[in-house]
Structure formats: C-alpha cells, structure tokens
Amino acid sequence: MGSREEIVAAAAKVMRERGYAHATTKAIAQAAGYSEALLYKHFKDKTELFMSVLTERLPALGTTLDELTKNPADTPLETNLARLARITLSFYLESFPIAVSLFSSRELLATHREQVMNRQGGPDVPLVRVTGYLGEELRRGRIREDADLDASASLLLGACFQYAFLASFEDREPSPGELDEWAERLAAALVGALVVSGA
C-alpha cells in the first residue's frame, strides 16, 4: 500500500472516530505515519480527502450503480433492488458518523457545501444515479410506464438513510443478516409499487 492509500485509510479511521469537523489534516497525517506536507502532496485539501474516503474506503455504491445500469440484468428486478438497498445501507452506516459533524457549524457546512458542489460530488449524486438506474429498468420494460422514478429513488435512499441514522443514534452495529433482511424487505415493497403487472 502506498502513502496515498495509507493516508486515505487513516482519514477514514480518524473521520469515523472524530467526525469530519474534528478530523484535522495534521491528525490524519499523524495516524498514517506521514508528515502533513506529504498529505498535501496527494490532496489539495480536507474536502478532497473526504471525497476520496467516500469513493475509495466506503461501500461502493457508485460501482454497484454502474454495474446495474450498464449491464442488462438477467436477475429479477427485486434482486437488483435488494442489492442496491444493501450497499446503500452499508454506505450510509459507514458515512453517517463521518458526515454528521458537518452540521455542527453553519460556516463549516457552507464551506464544505461550496467545495463539494464545485466538484460535482454533493449528496444529491446518489439520488440522481438511482433515478438513472430506475430509468434503465423502465426502458427495459421492467417498471410501469407511469412510475414516479424520482419519488421511488427517494423512498429507497431515504429509508436506508433513516435506518443508518437510527442505528448510529442507538450506537448499534446491525448484523449482516439484519441488513440483508431489511434490504430484501425494502426491495419487495418498492417492487410492489413499481413493477409491471405479471413482469
């Protein structure tokens, strides 16, 4: 593992333990065993490091969406939605403790929002991507023509986010089996609202 990867791994650990607001680049560099100057050779600022943690160290929501969108699926729609729900649950469970401290200060949130939006990496990206995936399923004829794709994507992501919020609030780490079961239940409920009759 190179210094960049070690810094990203350390950032994920420090951000998870302290939250984004209190995870300084100095603490991250120290945890990785490198100087802060070396950290800045790899990353422009803490926001870029945060984006790297989201894309490289957390469950691969983007990769799963790429696979589901680009590859015509032979798997049932409900199976795809359960897979998507499961990775989304894991993503939010991992990222929630990191991101929640952004809301501790209006100034911090405003600064972070501006930097993230300039990099086209805001929290709206998963919603846009899931809606796009559902659009592909609509084109394949596996979803009703009159289905509200935006609302359906919001329901799926919102349910996963709420689950992660409650687990974090309760300081509880759900078992893989519990996450699988909840993902399957979400998928079944969504298919009931989306699927073409008899499909």
C-alpha distance (Angstrom), angle and dihedral (degrees) to the residues before:
residue distance angle dihedral
M1 . . .
G2 3.82 . .
S3 3.79 127.7 .
R4 3.82 92.7 -96.2
E5 3.80 93.2 54.7
E6 3.80 91.2 45.1
I7 3.80 90.5 52.0
V8 3.82 91.6 50.3
A9 3.81 90.6 48.5
A10 3.81 90.8 49.2
A11 3.81 90.6 47.1
A12 3.80 91.0 53.5
K13 3.80 90.6 51.3
V14 3.81 95.9 45.0
M15 3.82 93.4 43.5
R16 3.80 91.1 49.3
E17 3.80 91.6 50.4
R18 3.81 99.0 40.7
G19 3.81 105.0 19.7
Y20 3.79 124.4 -119.0
A21 3.82 95.0 -76.3
H22 3.80 94.6 57.8
A23 3.79 98.8 35.9
T24 3.80 101.4 100.4
T25 3.78 121.8 -166.8
K26 3.81 87.2 -121.3
A27 3.83 91.7 56.8
I28 3.81 91.0 45.6
A29 3.81 92.9 50.0
Q30 3.81 90.1 47.3
A31 3.81 92.1 50.3
A32 3.81 89.6 50.5
G33 3.80 91.6 48.8
Y34 3.81 94.7 -117.2
S35 3.78 138.0 107.8
E36 3.78 121.5 -95.2
A37 3.83 87.4 -119.5
L38 3.82 90.0 61.4
L39 3.81 90.3 49.2
Y40 3.81 88.6 56.7
K41 3.80 91.1 50.8
H42 3.82 87.3 64.3
F43 3.81 101.6 32.4
K44 3.79 131.9 39.2
D45 3.80 93.3 -148.2
K46 3.80 144.4 -27.9
T47 3.82 91.8 -78.3
E48 3.80 91.0 59.5
L49 3.78 88.9 48.6
F50 3.83 90.2 49.7
M51 3.83 90.4 51.0
S52 3.81 89.0 51.0
V53 3.80 90.6 51.7
L54 3.82 90.0 51.2
T55 3.80 94.4 49.2
E56 3.80 101.6 33.9
R57 3.80 108.9 29.0
L58 3.80 105.0 32.6
P59 3.82 127.5 71.5
A60 3.80 108.1 -66.1
L61 3.80 103.5 -107.9
G62 3.81 92.1 156.3
T63 3.81 93.3 50.4
T64 3.80 91.5 49.7
L65 3.81 91.0 50.3
D66 3.83 90.3 48.7
E67 3.79 90.8 53.1
L68 3.81 94.5 46.2
T69 3.81 93.5 45.9
K70 3.80 100.2 43.7
N71 3.78 101.5 39.5
P72 3.78 118.4 66.2
A73 3.76 101.2 -124.3
D74 3.76 123.9 -127.1
T75 3.78 87.5 -177.7
P76 3.80 118.5 92.8
L77 3.79 117.4 -92.8
E78 3.81 90.6 -116.7
T79 3.82 90.7 55.9
N80 3.81 90.9 51.1
L81 3.80 91.8 48.4
A82 3.81 91.4 48.4
R83 3.81 89.8 51.5
L84 3.80 90.1 48.8
A85 3.81 92.3 47.1
R86 3.81 91.4 48.6
I87 3.81 94.8 52.5
T88 3.82 90.2 43.8
L89 3.80 91.2 52.7
S90 3.80 90.3 51.3
F91 3.80 92.2 45.6
Y92 3.81 93.6 52.3
L93 3.80 93.2 42.6
E94 3.81 89.6 54.9
S95 3.82 98.0 39.9
F96 3.81 100.5 40.5
P97 3.83 96.4 75.3
I98 3.82 89.1 48.4
A99 3.80 99.2 46.9
V100 3.81 101.2 37.6
S101 3.80 93.6 80.2
L102 3.81 89.5 62.6
F103 3.80 86.0 78.7
S104 3.80 93.4 57.7
S105 3.80 91.6 88.0
R106 3.80 130.8 29.5
E107 3.78 89.6 -147.1
L108 3.80 93.5 51.6
L109 3.80 91.4 47.3
A110 3.82 92.4 48.0
T111 3.80 92.4 49.7
H112 3.79 93.2 45.8
R113 3.82 91.9 45.5
E114 3.80 91.8 53.7
Q115 3.80 93.5 48.0
V116 3.80 94.4 45.7
M117 3.80 94.5 45.7
N118 3.82 90.4 50.0
R119 3.80 86.5 57.8
Q120 3.81 93.2 46.8
G121 3.78 90.6 -121.4
G122 3.80 104.0 116.1
P123 3.79 127.0 139.5
D124 3.81 89.4 -95.3
V125 3.81 90.7 71.8
P126 3.84 96.4 83.2
L127 3.82 90.2 49.8
V128 3.81 91.9 51.4
R129 3.81 91.3 45.8
V130 3.83 95.5 47.9
T131 3.82 90.2 47.7
G132 3.81 87.7 51.2
Y133 3.79 91.2 51.3
L134 3.82 91.0 50.3
G135 3.81 87.6 49.9
E136 3.82 88.6 57.4
E137 3.80 90.2 51.4
L138 3.82 88.6 49.7
R139 3.82 90.2 52.7
R140 3.81 88.6 50.5
G141 3.80 88.2 55.9
R142 3.80 94.0 -116.6
I143 3.82 95.3 116.6
R144 3.79 129.0 54.7
E145 3.82 115.1 -94.3
D146 3.81 91.6 -126.2
A147 3.82 95.5 49.5
D148 3.80 116.5 129.9
L149 3.80 100.1 -126.8
D150 3.81 96.5 -176.6
A151 3.80 92.5 52.0
S152 3.82 91.6 44.7
A153 3.81 92.2 51.7
S154 3.81 89.6 47.3
L155 3.80 91.2 50.8
L156 3.79 92.5 51.9
L157 3.80 96.1 45.4
G158 3.79 93.3 39.8
A159 3.79 92.6 52.6
C160 3.81 90.8 49.8
F161 3.80 92.2 47.1
Q162 3.83 92.0 48.9
Y163 3.79 90.2 50.5
A164 3.83 90.9 51.2
F165 3.79 91.2 47.0
L166 3.81 92.7 52.7
A167 3.81 93.4 45.6
S168 3.81 90.4 49.5
F169 3.79 92.0 46.4
E170 3.80 90.9 50.4
D171 3.84 90.2 45.4
R172 3.77 88.8 -126.9
E173 3.78 130.1 142.4
P174 3.81 109.3 -147.3
S175 3.79 116.5 -138.6
P176 3.82 119.4 -113.2
G177 3.82 88.6 -111.9
E178 3.80 91.9 54.6
L179 3.81 90.5 49.7
D180 3.81 91.7 48.4
E181 3.79 91.5 50.8
W182 3.81 93.8 48.1
A183 3.84 91.4 47.4
E184 3.80 90.1 51.9
R185 3.81 91.8 49.0
L186 3.81 91.7 49.8
A187 3.79 91.2 48.7
A188 3.81 92.6 49.1
A189 3.80 91.7 50.2
L190 3.79 92.2 48.4
V191 3.79 94.1 46.8
G192 3.79 88.7 52.6
A193 3.81 88.3 60.3
L194 3.81 98.6 38.3
V195 3.74 111.4 34.7
V196 3.76 126.6 102.0
S197 3.78 109.5 -115.1
G198 3.80 109.3 -92.9
A199 3.83 93.9 8.8
